[in-house]
Amino acid sequence: MRTIRNRTALITGAASGIGRAIALRLAREGANLFLLDINEAELASTILAARCEGTRVTGQRCDVSQTSQIQQSVQLVVERWGGVDILVNNAGITYYGDTAEMSAEHCERLLAINLHAPIHFTRELLPTLLDRDEAHVLNVASFFGLIGSRKLAAYTSSKFGLVGFSESLRAEYGRCGLGVTALCPGFVDTNLFATAPRGNDQTESKMPPSWILTTPEKIANRAIKAIYRNQALVVQQPYAKLAYFGKRFFPGLLDWANHLSRRSKKQVPTPDSETQPSRRTAA
């Protein structure tokens, strides 16, 4: 995209974290913003801050796990502005804990927000995006969308799907002038993990160490560069790049590391256990 000034952008999850940082960064570039989030109070704060940059900013509450609310939001932005030039699919939630401990309800909600919502927003807005001389879709994924991790199975599945969706969308519409970026940051200083449900095996929220965190503002700056340059994939932070390229060139190394500390399960005692030799089953 050659210029962002006077373009229109829709951003999900804009009330805090990476979404807020991208919204403010786009406002400084001169974009008009349509902001969505489920948290009305924090969303109002983002709208006020963005308006201080001198651009048109509006927003509304939207639970992106609900397809009907996605459709209502798209209809509203099309009626007001005729569509958008930039779509930022940022809203996301997570879960940390054993997969067996995760409730079906939270699993469905996580997939709806992290994966289904970006697909639905893109599908609904594609006619207006393709009608512009230049347009861009920025999907905020994660480096966990490139590398599987224990206790994050549903989250990594959603982000793997989002990276694949981005790649497919770019392949399908790149010739039509639509830019698509999968942004895959490492750990960011947000409330993603602090507010996440966790399994019964976890006594407290699993927080990444502070030394490994980057700021939402740095991610937002990198996101703007990706839009201007129409980059397909952006992996942020050195350790994320190292892990990504390590998996690509040494695919068995990560799997080997994950199996280093395999635990064993003791056989459940049975009435004749005294006469039968004990057995242990690898987990």
C-alpha positions as CSV (number, residue, x, y, z in Angstrom):
1,M,0.0,0.0,0.0
2,R,1.5,3.3,-1.1
3,T,-0.3,5.5,1.3
4,I,-2.5,5.1,4.4
5,R,-3.6,8.7,4.8
6,N,-7.4,9.2,4.2
7,R,-7.9,5.4,4.0
8,T,-10.5,3.7,6.2
9,A,-9.6,0.9,8.5
10,L,-11.7,-1.5,10.6
11,I,-9.9,-3.0,13.7
12,T,-11.2,-5.7,15.9
13,G,-10.1,-6.0,19.6
14,A,-9.2,-2.3,19.5
15,A,-9.8,-1.5,23.2
16,S,-6.4,-2.6,24.5
17,G,-3.1,-4.3,23.8
18,I,-2.0,-4.7,20.2
19,G,-5.4,-3.6,18.8
20,R,-5.2,-0.3,20.5
21,A,-1.6,0.3,19.6
22,I,-2.4,-0.5,15.9
23,A,-5.4,1.8,16.0
24,L,-3.4,4.7,17.4
25,R,-0.6,4.1,14.9
26,L,-3.0,4.1,12.0
27,A,-4.5,7.3,13.2
28,R,-1.1,8.9,13.2
29,E,-0.7,7.8,9.6
30,G,-4.0,9.6,8.8
31,A,-6.4,6.7,8.5
32,N,-10.0,7.0,9.5
33,L,-11.0,4.3,12.0
34,F,-13.9,2.0,12.7
35,L,-13.1,0.3,16.0
36,L,-14.7,-2.8,17.5
37,D,-14.4,-4.5,20.9
38,I,-16.5,-6.2,23.5
39,N,-15.2,-3.9,26.3
40,E,-17.1,-0.6,25.8
41,A,-15.3,1.4,28.5
42,E,-11.8,0.7,27.2
43,L,-13.0,1.1,23.6
44,A,-14.2,4.6,24.4
45,S,-10.8,5.4,25.7
46,T,-9.1,4.2,22.5
47,I,-11.6,6.2,20.4
48,L,-10.9,9.4,22.3
49,A,-7.1,8.9,22.0
50,A,-7.3,8.2,18.3
51,R,-9.5,11.3,17.7
52,C,-6.7,13.4,19.1
53,E,-4.7,12.6,16.0
54,G,-7.2,14.5,13.9
55,T,-8.9,11.7,12.0
56,R,-12.4,10.4,11.9
57,V,-13.0,7.7,14.5
58,T,-16.1,5.8,15.4
59,G,-16.7,2.5,17.0
60,Q,-19.2,0.1,18.7
61,R,-19.4,-2.8,20.9
62,C,-19.1,-6.1,19.1
63,D,-18.8,-9.7,20.3
64,V,-16.9,-11.1,17.4
65,S,-17.8,-14.7,18.5
66,Q,-21.3,-13.9,17.2
67,T,-21.7,-14.0,13.5
68,S,-24.8,-11.8,13.7
69,Q,-22.9,-9.0,15.4
70,I,-20.1,-9.3,12.8
71,Q,-22.7,-8.8,10.0
72,Q,-24.2,-5.8,11.8
73,S,-20.8,-4.2,12.2
74,V,-20.0,-4.7,8.6
75,Q,-23.3,-3.4,7.4
76,L,-22.8,-0.3,9.5
77,V,-19.3,0.5,8.2
78,V,-20.5,-0.1,4.6
79,E,-23.4,2.3,5.1
80,R,-21.3,5.0,6.7
81,W,-18.1,4.7,4.6
82,G,-18.8,2.4,1.7
83,G,-16.5,-0.2,3.1
84,V,-12.9,-0.2,4.2
85,D,-9.4,-0.1,2.7
86,I,-7.7,-1.9,5.6
87,L,-9.0,-4.7,7.7
88,V,-7.1,-5.6,10.9
89,N,-8.3,-8.9,12.4
90,N,-6.8,-8.6,15.9
91,A,-9.3,-9.8,18.5
92,G,-8.1,-13.0,20.3
93,I,-8.3,-15.0,23.5
94,T,-6.3,-18.0,24.8
95,Y,-6.4,-20.8,27.3
96,Y,-3.5,-22.3,29.2
97,G,-3.6,-25.8,30.6
98,D,-4.1,-29.5,29.8
99,T,-6.3,-29.8,26.7
100,A,-8.4,-32.5,28.5
101,E,-9.3,-29.9,31.2
102,M,-10.6,-27.3,28.6
103,S,-14.4,-26.9,28.5
104,A,-16.2,-27.4,25.3
105,E,-17.8,-23.9,25.6
106,H,-14.5,-22.1,25.9
107,C,-13.0,-24.2,23.1
108,E,-15.9,-23.1,20.8
109,R,-15.6,-19.5,21.8
110,L,-11.8,-19.4,21.3
111,L,-12.1,-20.8,17.8
112,A,-15.0,-18.5,17.0
113,I,-13.0,-15.4,18.1
114,N,-9.5,-16.3,16.9
115,L,-10.3,-18.0,13.6
116,H,-13.9,-17.9,12.5
117,A,-14.3,-14.1,13.1
118,P,-11.3,-13.1,10.8
119,I,-12.7,-15.4,8.1
120,H,-16.2,-13.9,8.4
121,F,-15.1,-10.3,8.6
122,T,-12.9,-10.9,5.5
123,R,-15.6,-12.7,3.6
124,E,-18.2,-10.0,4.4
125,L,-15.8,-7.1,3.5
126,L,-14.1,-8.6,0.4
127,P,-16.4,-6.9,-2.1
128,T,-15.5,-3.5,-0.8
129,L,-11.8,-4.4,-0.3
130,L,-11.5,-5.6,-3.9
131,D,-13.3,-2.5,-5.2
132,R,-10.5,-0.3,-3.9
133,D,-7.4,0.6,-5.9
134,E,-5.4,-0.7,-3.0
135,A,-6.5,-2.7,0.1
136,H,-4.9,-4.7,2.8
137,V,-5.9,-7.4,5.3
138,L,-3.7,-7.7,8.4
139,N,-4.3,-10.9,10.4
140,V,-2.7,-10.7,13.9
141,A,-1.6,-14.3,14.5
142,S,1.2,-15.5,16.7
143,F,4.5,-17.4,16.4
144,F,2.4,-20.1,18.0
145,G,0.7,-20.2,14.6
146,L,4.0,-21.5,13.3
147,I,5.2,-23.7,16.2
148,G,3.1,-26.0,18.3
149,S,3.3,-25.8,22.0
150,R,2.1,-27.8,25.0
151,K,-0.9,-26.6,27.0
152,L,-1.9,-24.3,24.2
153,A,-3.4,-26.7,21.7
154,A,-6.6,-24.9,20.9
155,Y,-4.8,-21.5,20.7
156,T,-2.1,-22.8,18.4
157,S,-4.7,-24.5,16.3
158,S,-6.6,-21.3,15.8
159,K,-3.4,-19.4,15.0
160,F,-2.1,-22.1,12.6
161,G,-5.5,-21.8,10.9
162,L,-5.2,-18.0,10.7
163,V,-1.7,-18.2,9.1
164,G,-3.1,-20.7,6.6
165,F,-6.1,-18.5,5.8
166,S,-3.8,-15.5,5.2
167,E,-1.6,-17.5,2.8
168,S,-4.6,-18.8,0.9
169,L,-6.2,-15.4,0.8
170,R,-3.0,-13.9,-0.6
171,A,-2.7,-16.6,-3.2
172,E,-6.3,-16.1,-4.3
173,Y,-6.6,-12.3,-4.4
174,G,-3.0,-11.1,-4.7
175,R,-3.4,-10.5,-8.4
176,C,-6.4,-8.3,-7.7
177,G,-4.4,-5.9,-5.7
178,L,-5.3,-7.2,-2.2
179,G,-2.4,-7.3,0.2
180,V,-2.5,-9.8,3.0
181,T,-0.1,-10.1,6.0
182,A,0.0,-12.7,8.8
183,L,1.7,-10.9,11.7
184,C,3.2,-13.4,14.1
185,P,4.7,-11.7,17.2
186,G,6.2,-13.5,20.1
187,F,5.2,-12.7,23.7
188,V,3.7,-9.2,24.1
189,D,3.0,-7.2,27.2
190,T,-0.8,-7.5,27.2
191,N,-3.4,-9.0,29.4
192,L,-3.9,-12.0,27.1
193,F,-2.6,-14.6,29.5
194,A,-3.7,-12.8,32.7
195,T,-7.4,-12.9,31.7
196,A,-7.3,-16.4,30.1
197,P,-9.2,-19.3,31.6
198,R,-6.9,-22.1,32.7
199,G,-7.1,-25.8,33.4
200,N,-7.5,-27.3,36.9
201,D,-3.9,-28.3,36.7
202,Q,-2.9,-24.6,36.9
203,T,-3.1,-22.8,40.2
204,E,-2.4,-19.4,38.7
205,S,-2.2,-17.7,35.4
206,K,0.9,-18.6,33.4
207,M,2.7,-15.3,32.7
208,P,5.7,-15.0,30.3
209,P,8.8,-13.7,32.0
210,S,9.1,-9.9,31.6
211,W,12.5,-10.1,29.9
212,I,11.0,-11.9,26.9
213,L,8.1,-9.4,26.4
214,T,7.9,-6.7,23.8
215,T,5.5,-3.8,23.8
216,P,2.3,-3.5,21.8
217,E,3.7,-0.2,20.3
218,K,6.6,-2.1,18.8
219,I,4.3,-4.6,17.2
220,A,2.1,-1.8,15.9
221,N,5.1,-0.1,14.3
222,R,6.1,-3.4,12.6
223,A,2.5,-3.9,11.5
224,I,2.4,-0.6,9.7
225,K,5.7,-1.4,7.8
226,A,4.1,-4.7,6.8
227,I,1.1,-3.0,5.3
228,Y,3.2,-0.5,3.4
229,R,5.5,-3.3,2.1
230,N,2.7,-5.9,1.6
231,Q,4.7,-8.5,3.4
232,A,3.2,-12.0,3.5
233,L,4.6,-13.1,6.8
234,V,6.1,-11.2,9.7
235,V,7.8,-13.0,12.6
236,Q,8.7,-10.6,15.3
237,Q,11.4,-10.9,18.0
238,P,14.7,-12.8,17.6
239,Y,13.7,-15.8,19.7
240,A,10.5,-16.2,17.7
241,K,12.5,-16.1,14.4
242,L,15.0,-18.6,15.8
243,A,12.3,-21.0,16.8
244,Y,10.5,-20.6,13.5
245,F,13.6,-21.1,11.3
246,G,14.8,-23.9,13.7
247,K,11.6,-25.8,13.1
248,R,11.8,-25.2,9.3
249,F,15.4,-26.5,8.9
250,F,15.5,-29.0,11.8
251,P,11.9,-30.2,12.0
252,G,12.7,-33.1,14.4
253,L,14.6,-31.0,17.0
254,L,11.5,-29.4,18.6
255,D,9.7,-32.8,18.8
256,W,12.8,-34.4,20.3
257,A,13.0,-31.6,22.9
258,N,9.3,-32.0,23.8
259,H,9.8,-35.7,24.5
260,L,12.9,-35.3,26.7
261,S,10.9,-35.4,29.9
262,R,8.2,-37.9,29.2
263,R,6.3,-38.9,32.3
264,S,5.0,-42.4,33.0
265,K,1.6,-43.3,34.4
266,K,1.2,-46.0,37.1
267,Q,-1.2,-48.7,36.3
268,V,-4.4,-48.5,38.2
269,P,-4.4,-51.3,40.8
270,T,-6.6,-54.3,40.1
271,P,-7.8,-57.1,42.4
272,D,-5.3,-59.5,41.0
273,S,-2.5,-57.0,40.9
274,E,-0.6,-59.0,43.6
275,T,-0.2,-61.9,41.2
276,Q,0.3,-60.0,38.0
277,P,3.6,-58.2,37.1
278,S,3.3,-54.4,37.3
279,R,3.3,-52.5,34.1
280,R,3.9,-48.8,33.3
281,T,2.4,-47.0,30.3
282,A,4.3,-44.1,28.7
283,A,2.2,-40.9,28.5
